[in-house]
């Protein structure tokens, strides 16, 4: 896996809020790790209710391990995130939620994931990778 920095866009603002305890110098690498997950393993991004987003992942053990490891590390610095990884019926999904104070962070994360999701699978209800909410 090669990590590459993706240029910031307006919808990326607020991705790392002041509540994040990850040292500033380590944030670009963490963003690159999420970018790699989004680009290589996420196939769809959908709203899942207030303060929640669901990301469909490639249903393979490597994707599950990568998502779980990244989620565990992210909750270490951003405790307002809750990640739920579900594998059932040959499908793999990760649901991410936040409290009301951090929905802007979740929206920025979802927008970035939708923009970068693996291009070989239809994404979102419009097929362009971005549900109408993002």
C-alpha positions in Angstrom: 0.0 0.0 0.0 1.4 3.3 -1.1 0.2 6.4 0.9 -0.2 9.6 -1.1 -1.3 13.0 0.1 -4.5 14.2 -1.5 -4.9 18.0 -1.9 -7.4 19.5 0.5 -10.8 20.6 -0.8 -13.4 22.9 0.8 -15.4 19.9 2.1 -12.3 18.6 3.9 -12.3 21.5 6.4 -13.1 20.3 9.9 -11.8 16.8 9.3 -9.5 17.0 12.3 -11.2 19.1 15.0 -9.5 20.7 18.0 -10.8 17.7 20.1 -8.4 15.4 18.2 -5.4 14.5 20.3 -3.3 13.1 17.5 -0.1 15.1 17.3 -0.3 17.6 14.5 2.8 16.2 12.8 1.1 12.7 12.6 -2.2 14.0 11.1 -1.1 14.0 7.4 -0.1 10.3 7.7 -3.4 9.4 9.3 -5.3 11.2 6.6 -3.2 9.3 4.0 -4.2 6.0 5.6 -7.9 6.9 5.5 -7.4 8.0 1.9 -5.9 4.6 1.0 -8.8 2.8 2.7 -11.3 5.0 0.9 -9.6 4.5 -2.5 -8.8 0.8 -2.3 -11.6 -0.7 -0.1 -14.6 1.5 0.1 -17.2 0.9 -2.6 -20.1 3.0 -1.5 -20.8 5.7 1.1 -24.4 6.3 2.3 -26.0 8.3 5.1 -27.3 5.9 7.8 -29.3 8.3 10.0 -28.5 11.4 12.0 -24.8 11.5 12.9 -24.1 8.2 11.1 -22.6 7.1 7.8 -22.3 3.6 6.3 -19.3 2.7 4.1 -19.6 -0.5 2.1 -16.2 -2.2 1.9 -14.7 -4.9 -0.4 -15.7 -8.1 1.4 -12.2 -9.5 2.0 -10.2 -10.2 5.2 -7.5 -7.7 4.3 -10.1 -4.9 4.0 -11.7 -5.9 7.3 -8.4 -5.9 9.1 -7.3 -2.6 7.7 -10.6 -0.9 8.5 -10.6 -2.4 12.1 -7.0 -1.4 12.8 -7.5 2.1 11.5 -10.7 2.5 13.4 -9.1 1.4 16.7 -6.3 3.9 16.3 -8.6 6.7 15.3 -10.8 6.3 18.4 -7.6 6.6 20.5 -7.2 10.3 19.4 -10.8 11.1 18.4 -12.9 9.5 21.0 -16.1 11.1 19.7 -16.1 8.6 16.8 -17.8 5.2 17.1 -16.9 2.6 14.4 -18.9 -0.6 13.9 -17.5 -3.1 11.5 -20.1 -5.7 10.2 -19.4 -8.8 8.2 -22.5 -10.8 7.2 -23.8 -12.7 4.2 -20.6 -12.1 2.2 -20.8 -8.3 2.7 -18.6 -6.0 4.7 -19.6 -2.6 6.0 -18.3 0.0 8.5 -20.7 2.4 10.1 -19.2 5.5 11.7 -21.1 7.7 14.1 -20.5 10.8 16.1 -22.3 12.9 18.7 -24.2 16.0 17.7 -21.2 18.2 18.4 -19.1 16.5 15.7 -21.5 15.9 12.8 -19.5 18.4 10.7 -16.4 16.3 11.1 -18.4 13.2 10.1 -19.8 15.0 7.0 -16.3 16.1 5.9 -15.1 12.5 6.4 -18.0 11.1 4.4 -17.6 13.6 1.6 -13.9 12.7 1.3 -14.7 9.0 1.3 -17.4 9.4 -1.3 -15.1 11.4 -3.6 -12.3 8.8 -3.3 -14.2 5.5 -3.2 -13.0 2.7 -5.4 -14.1 3.6 -9.0 -14.8 0.1 -10.3 -18.0 -0.3 -8.3 -21.1 1.9 -8.6 -21.3 4.3 -5.6 -24.1 6.1 -4.0 -27.7 6.4 -5.4 -26.6 8.7 -8.3 -23.7 6.4 -9.3 -21.2 9.3 -8.9 -20.0 8.3 -5.4 -21.6 11.2 -3.6 -25.0 10.7 -2.1 -27.1 13.9 -2.3 -26.3 14.8 1.3 -22.6 15.3 0.4 
